[in-house]
């Protein structure tokens, strides 16, 4: 009696490999590794449209993933993929060498079968699983090349051999050449290996060979469908490898494939079974996505059960059309007709719209543009049809974006098409602008009008206004749209600055994208922010950046409120206090605050007196992961903000920023880590602003003294307080501002002295206020600098510094600070006290001249060295000779 196979083996789906270990004997099977990489005999028999690996891979997204996984079939890796990848990465070189030897023996057998396929699959996974190239024996690499080029090798084995050789690129043992290969499938595989080497000479050779194959009539059974992906890769790697004549030849072919593909469906391949009918049915016509019979030429949006070879070429041509036109479309042609006539309605028709072509035969590249333009117009018409399947609807949107982009490129290269495109795209925009699912298509439409509206003499402000007002406000939560929208703004910053104010006016809307999609958009906003800043927008953007986490929380509430049933959207009781954020969203007490925070355009004059109530209300969302992520991006953008503003800010704007900086330090969203990071940035930038304009210390003395005189600020906002105290000591000098009189210096000295006294005073029954040792050191240095400029203050500072030894030795203090910190405080106090014993030296050292040269800046930076030198002079080391 035969022993039944294990249940796992009996239930194994076709084409699956079951292995207990990655490189074990294939006969020992336990777990699924990966699906079979069988090459389908005809992709048209497996899918209802000619999309597969061509345009879907080109556009990215799910289609690209399906293409990578193998012609839209199931993914290569199963749920066990992660463990097998780990196994593959841990395989040592010797084990890999032994396994390659086993695979070599299988490949050299009389007829390599499933075991050879299984071994090649495992080997491919092993060499592809690591970032560094794996080393295989030279003889084995030569065998892979031999098997790849052998006409007797099964197609699946050829595909796997090519995949392994690509993963090993660049490979020194490569002897492949595509010069003599006639079979287009094999030429495609060999070319993919050669292109992976990254050698420009090989890329050029592959390009020449592929173009030669396309020039001649292919033998029966051969198809150019396998060569176009290779040509697309050549285009990407080395566009200069084709000659002018070759470009014209390929352009002619592409134009024919675009426009003249068959409008009849392909025939199903006979199965050869007993019940297969010998009669051939009349091929059916292609249909549209809504099921209607197509009455115009074939496009990528045409539907059929089976596809012909020229229909597949049509799809592949469209997938590479954009790059081909960008590389070889040619410079913009002068098609303006000086004898342009007036329009029918009496208005003057732009010359470009009145120009015409007198039926002359077009050169290949112009002809390709002409056919491509017709193709894009047909796609736009097809996109208006209601699809029967959801996937076809997604495909319509992707094709629409591509079609508008290609039309834009064509119009840049030949202005003859501008007027036709303008009328077509205006109708398209009016049709899709109210449908949020088409939002991504609005970007290339806007790009087209930015590029061509002046030439066509059309007003396109309504298109820009809708794009920048409605789309971000409604679809900020769409991550792909957010990225493309911000990228669109980056690509057009200069153009918007020159032609329209909509871009600058709409910056609050743009920040909604950042607030909701912070991590992926931070680098884009780093590039974009400088273009948003000018003297008119600086203050409002400063508030926006500080309120960015609060904006994220408000957007969250907005989305939740929009999702509520109609019965729950009734306005809240104006007399009662809202219990939740959702209730507050429509409550009269908070409604205006929400509206301002969620505004769609700049409105500095509408700013409420304070958003503190709203920040407190939204405090319950401070722990939300999205809010926390947004908060982490603010310090980066704040530093950039101040760097950019420093380049154009005048004295008045700097003063405004300093006042706001001190005010807003009390009005931040309650996230402890966020506040600490913001304080750090604001402190360092406050010192920079004081350095840019030292006069602000006198002009804003009331605000500065109010802030620096509060002991609570040194404890809760140590970074800001310390930098402000340092700036006072550094820049409050007559060398920076003639208004720095003795009275002014004394005015600053007294509150700072009181703060230092407060934090260092030893009380018998009260604990010493805790603050950073750096703050104590900076305050001591600032008071010493001020005393050096007003020598009547020297006795007060000297007496204070002399008491610091008692302070650092107090048990209440030693329990708070480390020994290293206390030692630094004592050393600095001693150095400063010694310096004040020589007032003239102190004034020279502590009030250096304004640094206008690199030498002076280096001298000013050497203050610690000067302090040590003075200390050594006044306190010689034991045993040294007295001076």
Secondary structure, DSSP 8 states (H G I E B T S, - for coil): ------HHHHT--TTEEEESSTTS-TTS--EEEEE-----S-GGGT-SSS-TTTHHHHH-HHHHHHHHHHTTSS-SB-TTHHHHHHHHHH--HHHHHHHHHHHHHHHTSSS--HHHHHHHHHHHHHHHSSSS-----HHHHHHHHHHHH-TTS-HHHHHHHHHHHHHT-S-TT-----TT---HHHHHHHHHHHHHT--HHHHHHHHHHHHHHHHS---TT--THHHHHHHHHHHHH-GGGS-HHHHHHHHHHHHHHHH---SB---------TT--SS-----B-B-TTS-B--S---TT-B-SS--HHHHHHHHHHHHHHHHHHHHS-S-B----TT----TTSS---HHHH----S----HHHHHHHHHHHHHHHHHHHTTS--SSHHHHHHHHHHHHHHHHHHHHHHHHBGGGHHHHHHHHHHHHHHHTT-GGGHHHHHHHHHHHHHHHHHHT---HHHHHHIIIIIHHHHTT-HHHHHHHHHHHHHTHHHHHHH-SHHHHTHHHHHHHHHHSHHHHHHHHHHHHHHH-STTTHHHHHHHHHTHHHHHHHHHHHHHHHHS-GGG-S---TTS--SSHHHHHT-HHHHHHHHHHT-SS--GGG--S--HHHHHHGGGGTT-HHHHHHHHHHHHHHHHHHHHHHHH--HHHHHHHHHHHHHHTTS--S-HHHHHHHHHHHHHHHHHHHHH-TTHHHHTHHHHHHHHT-HHHHHHSHHHHHHHHHHHHHH-STTT-TT--HHHHHHHHHHHHHHHHHHH---SSS------HHHHHHHHHHHHHHHHHSGGGHHHHHHHHHTHHHHHHSHHHHTTS-HHHHHHHHHHHHHHHHHHTSHHHHHHHHS-----SHHHHHHHTTHHHHHHHHHHHHS--TTS---
